[in-house]
């Protein structure tokens, strides 16, 4: 198997370019029921779920 080589001055294909850096992982919360708000950069508590409506009769 041969490894393809590029001549000097030849454009580098996108496949050989390095991948962009991954965004940093959000910090780990010690409080259950919280999530990381990426826009505000802070912890937010989950809103309580609304009670289900009674079924119409």
Legacy VTK file of the C-alpha trace (Angstrom):
# vtk DataFile Version 3.0
C-alpha trace
ASCII
DATASET POLYDATA
POINTS 57 float
0.000 0.000 0.000
1.389 3.379 -0.977
0.796 6.600 0.889
-0.153 9.459 -1.439
2.134 12.459 -1.178
1.496 16.072 -2.142
3.799 18.051 -4.369
5.108 21.378 -3.123
2.575 24.134 -3.768
-0.311 21.712 -4.231
-3.423 22.610 -2.182
-4.072 20.383 0.817
-7.416 18.554 0.601
-9.894 19.141 3.415
-9.560 15.521 4.539
-5.967 16.115 5.646
-6.654 19.324 7.582
-6.836 19.009 11.387
-10.250 18.852 13.003
-11.501 21.967 14.823
-11.006 21.996 18.570
-13.842 20.544 20.624
-15.672 22.978 22.886
-14.844 22.533 26.561
-17.077 20.125 28.416
-19.492 21.720 30.890
-18.548 21.400 34.552
-20.065 18.570 36.550
-22.862 19.601 38.888
-23.026 18.274 42.428
-26.696 19.262 42.640
-29.218 16.943 41.095
-31.856 18.528 38.904
-29.559 21.222 37.506
-28.270 21.733 33.989
-25.539 23.905 32.490
-26.863 26.936 30.586
-24.385 27.472 27.748
-25.710 30.938 26.887
-25.431 32.302 30.435
-22.487 30.145 31.482
-24.139 29.206 34.761
-26.065 26.430 36.454
-29.854 26.507 36.158
-32.418 24.495 38.083
-34.878 22.541 35.975
-38.364 24.030 36.040
-40.888 21.741 37.738
-43.091 19.844 35.329
-46.652 21.163 35.073
-49.402 18.980 36.475
-51.287 16.988 33.832
-54.666 18.369 32.883
-57.683 16.252 33.797
-59.077 14.272 30.884
-62.207 15.830 29.361
-65.326 13.787 29.971
LINES 1 58
57 0 1 2 3 4 5 6 7 8 9 10 11 12 13 14 15 16 17 18 19 20 21 22 23 24 25 26 27 28 29 30 31 32 33 34 35 36 37 38 39 40 41 42 43 44 45 46 47 48 49 50 51 52 53 54 55 56
